Amino acid sequence: MRYGMLRGAGLRVIATTETAQVGSDVLGRLGPFVAPCRVVYVIAEPDRRGFAYGSLPGHAVSGEEMFGVRYDPSDDGVYSEVVAFSRPATWWSRIGSPALALVQRIVTARYLGAV
């Protein structure tokens, strides 16, 4: 809830709140790329925690990502979840969409590794 998976994936993070809350603005930076987002919902269930954010103007894509951690009492396991959907939002992300898709897969794997 403190954006640790983003930092663990190598992004520099500036957020308007220390923990994810609905309406929090989050700016992730990876090299020359900036990713402005806003938290759109928070998951606070007995065996599941997480949040989702949606992209804001200035982001290369238009979409949403959800980050969650789930405890399964049936096998005593803890699972990380990342769900995302997006489409190019700028002329350069449309042109470079194959490369952008590869970068998204790599960053998602880094999110999961960080958790």
Summary of the structure (lengths in Angstrom):
residues: 115
radius of gyration: 14.3
end to end distance: 11.3
largest distance: 47.3
contacts: 312
relative contact order: 0.19
helix: 24%
strand: 48%
